[in-house]
Amino acid sequence: MENYTMEGRTYRYYGQEAPLYPFGYGLSYTTFHYRDLTLSSSVLPVCANLSVSVVLKNTGLRDSEEVVQLYLRWEQSSVPVPRWQLVAFRRVAVLAGQEVKLSFQVLAEQRAVWVQDWRLEPGTFTLFAGGQQPGQKMRAPSEVLSARFTVTGTARPLHGC
């Protein structure tokens, strides 16, 4: 095999076509509401990690669990990258009518791209948080919040941080 590109071989690289059953697909016996997606900073140095928090409320009548998912999208990159990349997820139990605040760390290495070695590049990124992938159409209502941040500095090898 000489061509190792993932383009056209996995749904993460299909362009705008959505998979039939994406990661996190499923139904719930209750409803959830996401709010207050907060980033530690909207501008980061190229080697910095990002702290993220989001509030999840069970707005239904039953206790239930939700899989909170964080996805990262590169707005521009020097090489082909996925439409979005899963960078964190957590299954959390929430009692009916209650809410929880969840915290995550998005490591600099999760923004790395492969250019003969793993490199960190400056640019604009969008972070998504919710119970499903961004743009996913589901029978059960769910929402996805988003926030943008910018990485500054010069491109460098990941091992140089």
C-alpha positions in Angstrom: 0.0 0.0 0.0 1.5 3.3 -1.0 -1.4 5.8 -0.3 -2.0 6.2 3.4 -4.3 9.2 3.1 -7.6 8.8 5.1 -9.6 11.0 2.7 -12.6 9.1 1.4 -11.8 6.1 3.7 -13.4 7.1 7.0 -16.4 9.3 7.7 -14.2 11.9 9.5 -12.8 12.8 6.0 -15.9 12.5 3.8 -16.5 16.2 3.6 -20.1 17.3 4.3 -21.7 13.8 4.2 -22.7 12.7 7.7 -22.4 9.1 8.8 -25.7 7.2 9.5 -24.7 6.3 13.1 -22.0 8.7 14.3 -20.1 8.4 17.6 -22.5 9.0 20.5 -25.6 8.1 18.5 -28.5 6.9 20.7 -31.7 7.8 22.4 -32.4 8.9 26.0 -35.3 8.7 28.4 -34.9 12.3 29.3 -33.7 15.7 27.8 -30.6 17.6 28.5 -29.7 21.3 28.2 -26.1 22.6 27.7 -25.1 26.1 28.7 -22.1 28.3 29.7 -19.4 26.8 27.5 -16.3 28.6 28.9 -12.7 28.5 27.6 -9.8 29.4 29.8 -8.6 31.9 27.1 -9.6 32.9 23.6 -6.0 33.4 22.6 -3.4 30.7 23.4 0.4 30.3 22.8 1.1 27.5 20.3 2.3 25.1 23.1 -0.5 25.9 25.7 -3.2 23.6 26.9 -6.9 24.8 27.0 -9.2 24.4 30.0 -12.9 24.0 29.1 -16.0 23.9 31.2 -19.7 23.5 30.4 -22.9 23.2 32.4 -25.2 20.2 31.8 -28.8 20.2 33.1 -31.2 17.3 33.1 -34.4 19.0 32.0 -36.5 15.8 31.9 -38.4 13.9 34.5 -36.1 10.9 34.8 -32.6 10.4 36.2 -30.3 9.6 33.3 -26.8 9.5 31.9 -25.4 11.7 29.2 -22.2 11.3 27.2 -20.7 14.8 27.0 -18.5 15.1 23.9 -15.9 17.7 23.0 -14.8 18.1 19.3 -12.1 20.3 17.8 -12.2 21.8 14.3 -9.2 23.4 12.6 -10.5 26.4 10.6 -7.4 26.3 8.4 -4.5 23.8 8.3 -1.4 23.3 6.1 -2.4 19.6 5.6 -5.8 17.8 5.3 -7.4 17.2 8.7 -10.7 15.7 9.8 -13.9 17.8 9.7 -13.7 17.7 13.5 -11.7 15.6 16.0 -13.1 14.1 19.2 -10.8 15.4 22.0 -12.6 14.4 25.1 -15.8 12.7 26.3 -17.3 11.8 29.7 -20.3 9.8 30.7 -22.1 11.6 33.6 -25.1 10.7 35.6 -27.5 13.6 36.3 -30.5 13.4 38.5 -33.8 14.8 37.1 -33.9 18.6 37.4 -30.3 18.8 38.5 -27.3 20.3 36.8 -23.5 19.6 36.9 -20.5 21.7 35.8 -18.0 19.6 33.9 -14.3 20.5 33.3 -12.0 19.2 30.6 -8.4 19.8 29.5 -7.7 20.0 25.8 -4.0 19.3 25.4 -1.8 21.0 22.9 -0.8 17.7 21.4 -4.5 17.2 20.4 -4.2 20.1 18.0 -1.1 18.6 16.4 -1.1 17.8 12.7 1.1 15.3 10.8 3.6 17.0 8.5 6.5 14.4 8.3 6.3 14.7 12.1 3.7 15.9 14.6 3.6 19.7 14.5 1.6 22.4 16.3 0.4 25.2 14.1 -1.0 28.6 14.9 -4.5 29.4 13.6 -8.2 29.6 14.5 -10.0 26.6 16.1 -13.6 25.9 17.0 -14.4 23.8 20.0 -17.8 22.0 20.2 -19.4 20.6 23.3 -22.6 18.6 23.5 -24.3 15.3 23.5 -23.6 14.6 19.8 -21.3 15.5 17.0 -21.6 19.0 15.4 -24.3 19.2 12.8 -25.7 15.8 13.6 -29.5 15.2 13.1 -31.1 13.1 15.7 -34.6 12.0 16.7 -33.9 12.9 20.3 -33.3 16.6 20.8 -29.8 17.5 21.8 -27.7 20.6 21.3 -24.1 21.4 20.6 -22.4 24.6 21.8 -19.4 26.1 20.2 -16.6 28.6 21.0 -13.7 29.8 18.9 -10.1 30.4 20.0 -6.9 31.4 18.4 -3.5 29.9 18.7 -0.6 32.3 18.2 3.1 31.9 17.6 5.1 30.0 15.0 4.6 26.4 13.9 6.9 24.0 15.7 7.4 20.3 16.2 5.3 18.8 19.0 8.5 17.6 20.8 9.7 21.2 20.8 7.2 22.3 23.4 
